[in-house]
């Protein structure tokens, strides 16, 4: 950037949010978040969720293979 452009940018006033609008927006957000309370679901019969560990395991395998291929590409392995 050029010096005149920097001077023009430095002379711009600070942006101030509209306080009333920000308060209304904050109130709407708090209301939406309050309506989205997490539902506690107890798994019937003591079933355990298996998708999360399965996905985490697959991600670990993918990452390990990626690192192995990069090391092979650089001739380290």
The first five atom37 places (N, CA, C, CB, O) and aatype in JSON, in Angstrom:
{
  "aatype": [20, 20, 20, 20, 20, 20, 20, 20, 20, 20, 20, 20, 20, 20, 20, 20, 20, 20, 20, 20, 20, 20, 20, 20, 20, 20, 20, 20, 20, 20, 20, 20, 20, 20, 20, 20, 20, 20, 20, 20, 20, 20, 20, 20, 20, 20, 20, 20, 20, 20, 20, 20, 20, 20, 20, 20, 20, 20, 20, 20, 20, 20, 20, 20, 20, 20, 20, 20, 20, 20, 20, 20, 20, 20, 20, 20, 20],
  "atom_mask": [
    [1, 1, 1, 1, 1],
    [1, 1, 1, 1, 1],
    [1, 1, 1, 1, 1],
    [1, 1, 1, 1, 1],
    [1, 1, 1, 1, 1],
    [1, 1, 1, 1, 1],
    [1, 1, 1, 1, 1],
    [1, 1, 1, 1, 1],
    [1, 1, 1, 1, 1],
    [1, 1, 1, 1, 1],
    [1, 1, 1, 1, 1],
    [1, 1, 1, 1, 1],
    [1, 1, 1, 1, 1],
    [1, 1, 1, 1, 1],
    [1, 1, 1, 1, 1],
    [1, 1, 1, 1, 1],
    [1, 1, 1, 1, 1],
    [1, 1, 1, 1, 1],
    [1, 1, 1, 1, 1],
    [1, 1, 1, 1, 1],
    [1, 1, 1, 1, 1],
    [1, 1, 1, 1, 1],
    [1, 1, 1, 1, 1],
    [1, 1, 1, 1, 1],
    [1, 1, 1, 1, 1],
    [1, 1, 1, 1, 1],
    [1, 1, 1, 1, 1],
    [1, 1, 1, 1, 1],
    [1, 1, 1, 1, 1],
    [1, 1, 1, 1, 1],
    [1, 1, 1, 1, 1],
    [1, 1, 1, 1, 1],
    [1, 1, 1, 1, 1],
    [1, 1, 1, 1, 1],
    [1, 1, 1, 1, 1],
    [1, 1, 1, 1, 1],
    [1, 1, 1, 1, 1],
    [1, 1, 1, 1, 1],
    [1, 1, 1, 1, 1],
    [1, 1, 1, 1, 1],
    [1, 1, 1, 1, 1],
    [1, 1, 1, 1, 1],
    [1, 1, 1, 1, 1],
    [1, 1, 1, 1, 1],
    [1, 1, 1, 1, 1],
    [1, 1, 1, 1, 1],
    [1, 1, 1, 1, 1],
    [1, 1, 1, 1, 1],
    [1, 1, 1, 1, 1],
    [1, 1, 1, 1, 1],
    [1, 1, 1, 1, 1],
    [1, 1, 1, 1, 1],
    [1, 1, 1, 1, 1],
    [1, 1, 1, 1, 1],
    [1, 1, 1, 1, 1],
    [1, 1, 1, 1, 1],
    [1, 1, 1, 1, 1],
    [1, 1, 1, 1, 1],
    [1, 1, 1, 1, 1],
    [1, 1, 1, 1, 1],
    [1, 1, 1, 1, 1],
    [1, 1, 1, 1, 1],
    [1, 1, 1, 1, 1],
    [1, 1, 1, 1, 1],
    [1, 1, 1, 1, 1],
    [1, 1, 1, 1, 1],
    [1, 1, 1, 1, 1],
    [1, 1, 1, 1, 1],
    [1, 1, 1, 1, 1],
    [1, 1, 1, 1, 1],
    [1, 1, 1, 1, 1],
    [1, 1, 1, 1, 1],
    [1, 1, 1, 1, 1],
    [1, 1, 1, 1, 1],
    [1, 1, 1, 1, 1],
    [1, 1, 1, 1, 1],
    [1, 1, 1, 1, 1]
  ],
  "atom_positions": [
    [[0.85, -1.18, 0.0], [0.0, 0.0, 0.0], [0.89, 1.24, 0.0], [-0.97, 0.0, 1.23], [2.05, 1.22, 0.43]],
    [[0.32, 2.28, -0.48], [1.07, 3.52, -0.56], [0.84, 4.34, 0.7], [0.67, 4.32, -1.82], [-0.13, 4.14, 1.43]],
    [[1.75, 5.27, 0.94], [1.62, 6.11, 2.13], [0.35, 6.96, 2.14], [2.82, 7.02, 2.24], [-0.29, 7.05, 3.19]],
    [[-0.06, 7.58, 1.04], [-1.31, 8.35, 1.08], [-2.52, 7.47, 1.42], [-1.54, 9.04, -0.26], [-3.43, 7.89, 2.13]],
    [[-2.51, 6.24, 0.91], [-3.62, 5.34, 1.21], [-3.63, 4.99, 2.69], [-3.53, 4.06, 0.35], [-4.69, 4.94, 3.3]],
    [[-2.47, 4.75, 3.26], [-2.4, 4.45, 4.69], [-2.87, 5.63, 5.52], [-0.98, 4.06, 5.08], [-3.54, 5.45, 6.53]],
    [[-2.52, 6.84, 5.1], [-2.97, 8.03, 5.83], [-4.48, 8.19, 5.74], [-2.27, 9.29, 5.28], [-5.13, 8.55, 6.72]],
    [[-5.04, 7.91, 4.55], [-6.49, 8.0, 4.4], [-7.18, 6.95, 5.28], [-6.89, 7.82, 2.92], [-8.21, 7.23, 5.89]],
    [[-6.62, 5.76, 5.33], [-7.21, 4.72, 6.16], [-7.09, 5.06, 7.64], [-6.53, 3.38, 5.88], [-8.0, 4.77, 8.41]],
    [[-6.0, 5.67, 8.03], [-5.81, 6.03, 9.43], [-6.79, 7.14, 9.86], [-4.36, 6.49, 9.67], [-7.14, 7.23, 11.03]],
    [[-7.23, 7.97, 8.9], [-8.14, 9.06, 9.21], [-9.6, 8.61, 9.31], [-8.02, 10.15, 8.17], [-10.46, 9.4, 9.73]],
    [[-9.9, 7.38, 8.93], [-11.29, 6.91, 9.01], [-11.72, 6.8, 10.47], [-11.44, 5.55, 8.3], [-10.91, 6.45, 11.33]],
    [[-12.99, 7.09, 10.75], [-13.48, 6.97, 12.13], [-13.62, 5.5, 12.52], [-14.83, 7.7, 12.3], [-13.76, 4.62, 11.67]],
    [[-13.57, 5.26, 13.81], [-13.76, 3.91, 14.33], [-15.21, 3.49, 14.13], [-13.37, 3.84, 15.83], [-16.13, 4.29, 14.33]],
    [[-15.41, 2.28, 13.75], [-16.77, 1.76, 13.56], [-17.36, 1.43, 14.92], [-16.78, 0.49, 12.63], [-16.73, 0.74, 15.73]],
    [[-18.55, 1.91, 15.17], [-19.25, 1.67, 16.43], [-20.53, 0.9, 16.12], [-19.55, 3.0, 17.18], [-21.3, 1.34, 15.27]],
    [[-20.78, -0.22, 16.79], [-22.03, -0.93, 16.53], [-23.22, -0.19, 17.14], [-21.95, -2.36, 17.09], [-23.09, 0.53, 18.13]],
    [[-24.37, -0.4, 16.53], [-25.6, 0.17, 17.05], [-25.96, -0.62, 18.3], [-26.76, 0.13, 15.98], [-26.23, -1.82, 18.22]],
    [[-25.98, 0.03, 19.46], [-26.19, -0.67, 20.73], [-27.57, -1.32, 20.81], [-26.02, 0.3, 21.88], [-27.69, -2.43, 21.32]],
    [[-28.6, -0.65, 20.32], [-29.95, -1.21, 20.39], [-30.06, -2.45, 19.51], [-30.99, -0.16, 19.95], [-30.65, -3.46, 19.91]],
    [[-29.48, -2.37, 18.31], [-29.52, -3.52, 17.41], [-28.72, -4.69, 17.98], [-28.98, -3.13, 16.02], [-29.15, -5.83, 17.9]],
    [[-27.56, -4.4, 18.56], [-26.75, -5.45, 19.17], [-27.48, -6.12, 20.32], [-25.41, -4.88, 19.66], [-27.39, -7.34, 20.5]],
    [[-28.21, -5.33, 21.11], [-28.96, -5.88, 22.23], [-30.09, -6.78, 21.74], [-29.52, -4.76, 23.11], [-30.33, -7.85, 22.31]],
    [[-30.8, -6.35, 20.68], [-31.86, -7.18, 20.11], [-31.3, -8.49, 19.56], [-32.62, -6.42, 19.01], [-31.87, -9.55, 19.76]],
    [[-30.19, -8.4, 18.87], [-29.55, -9.58, 18.29], [-29.09, -10.54, 19.38], [-28.35, -9.16, 17.4], [-29.27, -11.75, 19.27]],
    [[-28.51, -9.99, 20.43], [-28.04, -10.82, 21.55], [-29.22, -11.52, 22.23], [-27.28, -9.96, 22.57], [-29.11, -12.69, 22.61]],
    [[-30.34, -10.81, 22.37], [-31.53, -11.39, 22.99], [-32.08, -12.53, 22.13], [-32.61, -10.32, 23.19], [-32.45, -13.58, 22.66]],
    [[-32.12, -12.34, 20.82], [-32.58, -13.41, 19.92], [-31.66, -14.61, 19.98], [-32.67, -12.91, 18.48], [-32.14, -15.75, 19.98]],
    [[-30.36, -14.4, 20.03], [-29.4, -15.51, 20.09], [-29.54, -16.28, 21.4], [-27.96, -14.98, 19.95], [-29.51, -17.51, 21.4]],
    [[-29.7, -15.56, 22.5], [-29.88, -16.22, 23.79], [-31.17, -17.05, 23.79], [-29.9, -15.18, 24.94], [-31.2, -18.16, 24.33]],
    [[-32.23, -16.51, 23.19], [-33.48, -17.26, 23.11], [-33.33, -18.52, 22.27], [-34.57, -16.38, 22.53], [-33.84, -19.58, 22.63]],
    [[-32.63, -18.41, 21.13], [-32.43, -19.58, 20.28], [-31.58, -20.62, 20.98], [-31.77, -19.17, 18.95], [-31.85, -21.82, 20.87]],
    [[-30.57, -20.2, 21.69], [-29.73, -21.15, 22.41], [-30.49, -21.81, 23.55], [-28.49, -20.45, 22.96], [-30.28, -22.99, 23.84]],
    [[-31.38, -21.07, 24.2], [-32.16, -21.64, 25.29], [-33.13, -22.71, 24.76], [-32.93, -20.55, 26.02], [-33.39, -23.69, 25.46]],
    [[-33.65, -22.52, 23.56], [-34.56, -23.51, 22.97], [-33.82, -24.76, 22.52], [-35.3, -22.9, 21.79], [-34.44, -25.81, 22.37]],
    [[-32.52, -24.67, 22.3], [-31.75, -25.81, 21.8], [-31.01, -26.53, 22.92], [-30.76, -25.34, 20.76], [-29.9, -27.03, 22.71]],
    [[-31.6, -26.6, 24.07], [-30.96, -27.31, 25.17], [-30.71, -28.75, 24.76], [-31.83, -27.26, 26.46], [-31.56, -29.37, 24.13]],
    [[-29.55, -29.28, 25.12], [-29.28, -30.68, 24.75], [-30.21, -31.63, 25.48], [-27.82, -31.04, 25.04], [-30.47, -31.49, 26.68]],
    [[-30.68, -32.58, 24.75], [-31.59, -33.57, 25.32], [-30.75, -34.72, 25.84], [-32.64, -34.07, 24.28], [-29.96, -35.32, 25.11]],
    [[-30.93, -35.02, 27.11], [-30.2, -36.14, 27.7], [-30.93, -37.42, 27.31], [-30.08, -36.01, 29.25], [-32.07, -37.65, 27.69]],
    [[-30.23, -38.22, 26.55], [-30.84, -39.47, 26.13], [-30.06, -40.62, 26.74], [-30.89, -39.59, 24.58], [-28.87, -40.8, 26.48]],
    [[-30.74, -41.36, 27.54], [-30.11, -42.54, 28.1], [-30.37, -43.68, 27.13], [-30.63, -42.86, 29.54], [-31.51, -43.93, 26.75]],
    [[-29.32, -44.35, 26.75], [-29.46, -45.46, 25.81], [-30.21, -46.6, 26.48], [-28.06, -45.92, 25.31], [-29.79, -47.07, 27.55]],
    [[-31.3, -47.07, 25.9], [-32.06, -48.17, 26.53], [-31.23, -49.45, 26.52], [-33.4, -48.39, 25.79], [-30.57, -49.78, 25.53]],
    [[-31.29, -50.16, 27.62], [-30.59, -51.43, 27.71], [-29.09, -51.27, 27.85], [-30.9, -52.25, 26.51], [-28.36, -52.25, 27.7]],
    [[-28.61, -50.09, 28.14], [-27.18, -49.89, 28.33], [-26.38, -49.98, 27.04], [-26.66, -50.89, 29.31], [-25.18, -50.27, 27.07]],
    [[-27.02, -49.73, 25.9], [-26.29, -49.78, 24.63], [-25.23, -48.7, 24.6], [-27.25, -49.63, 23.43], [-25.45, -47.58, 25.07]],
    [[-24.12, -49.03, 24.06], [-23.02, -48.09, 23.99], [-22.93, -47.54, 22.57], [-21.68, -48.76, 24.41], [-23.08, -48.3, 21.6]],
    [[-22.71, -46.28, 22.44], [-22.51, -45.7, 21.12], [-21.19, -46.21, 20.58], [-22.53, -44.14, 21.17], [-20.17, -46.17, 21.26]],
    [[-21.21, -46.67, 19.37], [-19.97, -47.18, 18.8], [-19.51, -46.37, 17.61], [-20.14, -48.62, 18.4], [-18.41, -46.6, 17.11]],
    [[-20.31, -45.42, 17.14], [-19.9, -44.64, 15.98], [-18.75, -43.7, 16.28], [-21.08, -43.85, 15.46], [-17.83, -43.57, 15.47]],
    [[-18.77, -43.06, 17.43], [-17.7, -42.1, 17.73], [-16.34, -42.78, 17.81], [-18.0, -41.38, 19.05], [-15.41, -42.3, 17.16]],
    [[-16.17, -43.86, 18.56], [-14.86, -44.52, 18.59], [-14.48, -45.09, 17.22], [-14.85, -45.63, 19.63], [-13.3, -45.1, 16.87]],
    [[-15.46, -45.57, 16.46], [-15.17, -46.12, 15.15], [-14.64, -45.03, 14.22], [-16.43, -46.75, 14.54], [-13.65, -45.25, 13.51]],
    [[-15.27, -43.88, 14.22], [-14.82, -42.78, 13.37], [-13.45, -42.28, 13.83], [-15.84, -41.62, 13.39], [-12.59, -41.98, 13.0]],
    [[-13.24, -42.2, 15.14], [-11.94, -41.77, 15.65], [-10.85, -42.77, 15.26], [-12.0, -41.6, 17.19], [-9.74, -42.37, 14.9]],
    [[-11.16, -44.05, 15.32], [-10.19, -45.07, 14.93], [-9.85, -44.99, 13.45], [-10.71, -46.44, 15.26], [-8.68, -45.1, 13.08]],
    [[-10.86, -44.81, 12.61], [-10.61, -44.68, 11.18], [-9.79, -43.43, 10.87], [-11.93, -44.64, 10.41], [-8.92, -43.46, 10.0]],
    [[-10.05, -42.35, 11.58], [-9.27, -41.12, 11.38], [-7.82, -41.35, 11.79], [-9.88, -39.95, 12.19], [-6.9, -40.85, 11.14]],
    [[-7.59, -42.1, 12.86], [-6.22, -42.38, 13.3], [-5.5, -43.24, 12.27], [-6.23, -43.08, 14.67], [-4.33, -43.01, 11.99]],
    [[-6.19, -44.24, 11.72], [-5.58, -45.08, 10.68], [-5.24, -44.24, 9.46], [-6.53, -46.25, 10.29], [-4.16, -44.39, 8.9]],
    [[-6.15, -43.37, 9.05], [-5.91, -42.5, 7.89], [-4.71, -41.59, 8.13], [-7.16, -41.65, 7.59], [-3.86, -41.45, 7.25]],
    [[-4.63, -40.99, 9.3], [-3.51, -40.11, 9.61], [-2.2, -40.88, 9.63], [-3.74, -39.42, 10.95], [-1.19, -40.4, 9.12]],
    [[-2.21, -42.07, 10.21], [-1.0, -42.89, 10.27], [-0.53, -43.25, 8.87], [-1.24, -44.16, 11.09], [0.66, -43.16, 8.58]],
    [[-1.43, -43.64, 8.01], [-1.07, -44.0, 6.64], [-0.56, -42.79, 5.87], [-2.26, -44.63, 5.92], [0.37, -42.91, 5.07]],
    [[-1.15, -41.63, 6.1], [-0.69, -40.41, 5.44], [0.74, -40.09, 5.85], [-1.61, -39.24, 5.76], [1.57, -39.76, 5.0]],
    [[1.03, -40.17, 7.13], [2.39, -39.91, 7.61], [3.35, -40.94, 7.05], [2.44, -39.92, 9.16], [4.47, -40.6, 6.67]],
    [[2.93, -42.21, 6.98], [3.8, -43.26, 6.45], [4.13, -42.99, 4.99], [3.14, -44.63, 6.6], [5.27, -43.18, 4.56]],
    [[3.13, -42.57, 4.21], [3.38, -42.3, 2.79], [4.28, -41.09, 2.59], [2.06, -42.08, 2.06], [5.11, -41.08, 1.69]],
    [[4.12, -40.07, 3.43], [4.99, -38.9, 3.33], [6.43, -39.3, 3.66], [4.5, -37.78, 4.28], [7.37, -38.87, 2.98]],
    [[6.61, -40.09, 4.7], [7.97, -40.55, 5.05], [8.55, -41.41, 3.95], [7.95, -41.32, 6.37], [9.74, -41.33, 3.67]],
    [[7.73, -42.23, 3.31], [8.19, -43.06, 2.21], [8.57, -42.19, 1.01], [7.11, -44.09, 1.81], [9.55, -42.46, 0.32]],
    [[7.78, -41.14, 0.77], [8.04, -40.23, -0.34], [9.38, -39.52, -0.19], [6.92, -39.21, -0.46], [10.1, -39.32, -1.16]],
    [[9.71, -39.13, 1.03], [10.98, -38.46, 1.29], [12.14, -39.44, 1.45], [10.85, -37.6, 2.53], [13.28, -39.02, 1.66]],
    [[11.87, -40.73, 1.36], [12.92, -41.72, 1.43], [13.37, -42.03, 2.83], [14.07, -41.28, 0.64], [14.45, -42.6, 3.01]],
    [[12.61, -41.68, 3.81], [12.99, -41.95, 5.21], [12.66, -43.39, 5.57], [12.28, -40.97, 6.18], [13.36, -44.0, 6.37]],
    [[11.61, -43.92, 5.0], [11.24, -45.33, 5.24], [11.59, -46.17, 4.04], [9.74, -45.48, 5.55], [11.36, -47.37, 4.04]]
  ]
}
